[in-house]
Amino acid sequence: MSISPDEYKKLGEKAVPKTKSLRNLTGAFLIGGGICLFGQFLLNFYLDMGLSTPSSSTACSMTLVAVSAVLTGFGVYDKIAKFGGGGTLVPITGFANAVVSPAMEYKSEGFVLGLGVKIFTIAGPVIVYGVLASVVYGIIYWAMGII
Amino acid sequence: MFFCIFLRFAEKLFPKRGDFLAHKIGKQTIIIDSAVGIRSSAAVGSKKESEGPLGSSFDIINDDSRFGEKTWEKAESKMQELACWKALKKAEAEMAEIDFLFAGDLLNQCIASAFSARGSKVPFIGLYGACSTFAEGVGLASVFADSAAKNCLAVASSHFCSAERQYRFPLEYGGQRPPSAQWTATAAGAALVSRDSGAPFVKAVTFGTVEDLGINDQNNMGAAMAPAAAATLSQFFRDTYTDPDDYDLILTGDLGAVGAQLMRELMLREGFSLGDNYNDCGLMLYDREIQQVESGASGCGCSAAVLSGHVLPQMKKGVLKTVLALSTGALMSPTSVQQGETIPGVAHLVCFSNEKGGIF
């Protein structure tokens, strides 16, 4: 071909339509905000029920994860995510979806080698580096205490 | 000496069949002079395909994309079986008449093809050319039918669900697709290639070179494949001394909107201007706006189904007379993408014509 890779890269960038940022941002704001609002509602609900503050936040997270898992199971979550984008990815619901969806997908390869092995294909890195980051944070926190 | 000259003259006057066998001209093009043609073809699709602009051209549609099977891989195998069965039925032929079966798909180790061929008892030639498989299969089948065989079957398939789980994410994983992404077609196409059959005839085949201009975004496969398509098409024009205006339709496999635009620009740089007779199967299969498939359709099944279900039947009807069909493949694997490799592309071309005689 009589075109250099650099030249082609420029040509390619021109050909790709722009991401609809305004639409995506609006979707993420509405859906992400909606999830947070629902979380706040749950928190207040559990507090009113007489749970302590730490228990209420745990119960709130658990409910959000459960709702997201059920919605994933019914094939609704990915449709919400298509509209919500980052709004569904960032809250804890996105994490639940990232665990439940491979579990459903790889069930066909068996409960051990399919579901068991691949359940953390998406969430795995988040867990690994999340734990690592918390260890680093812990060490810093401990060091700060000594000083 | 006079006798020798006489013999030479006689050879010219009464050529043997061997003189017409498939032969290479130029750099990459194989010319097929005898009457090798598409005896019949069939396309299989699912719900989303039936809702697209070409929905009515499918021979078999099953709204259940599992095709009654337990796994997506088995569903894809079933689609290949159905496509072969329908193509044979249309030609009133039996599987036993087939000399060689050329089959390919996108799955690891080509299991959709191999598993669907289990019951056929026909010599099986498994192919992997990513989404270029259908033209690769029809091209090889044509060369075989011109020399070593009489009837060959070429089939290719792809399935959205089996491809997603192999190359990308689980189906229910929530995420947004960038505008350059393409939608893997749940479709299969089969063509029965026979010697001494009716139109449309296969006049030439150009097998393409692997081209890589450094695209490494697997959500932009149209851009990764366009250089290969342009390389094959321009080489075909140079080999045959023809140009784009000589054909009713020039069709690429699954470049999508992004790739098709790049294809036009690359061809222009090669000195060929593609006019209104250029189209892309990936732009024909779905309604991009309504069906939300971003840049268009992709997968082996895309070009296989559009050619088998729509283009070849239109040629049989005489609506189209000369067609250049290119299937385009992106030759990456999930491993190569993770290792940061760029995506090489390949494109194979088949030249169809309703003319029985030579057109070059």
Interface residues (C-beta under 8 A of the other chain):
Chain A: M1 S2 I3 P5 Y8 K9 L11 G12 A15 V16 P17 K18 T19 K20 N24 T72 G73 G75 Y77 D78 I80 A81 K82 G84 G85 T88 L89 G94 N97 A98 V100 S101 P102 M104 E105 Y106 S108 I122
Chain B: K70 T71 W72 R165 F169 P170 L171 E172 Y173 G174 G175 Q176 P178 P179 S180 E211 L213 G214 I215 N220 A223 P227 A230 A231 A257 V258 Q261 L262 E265 L266 R269 E270
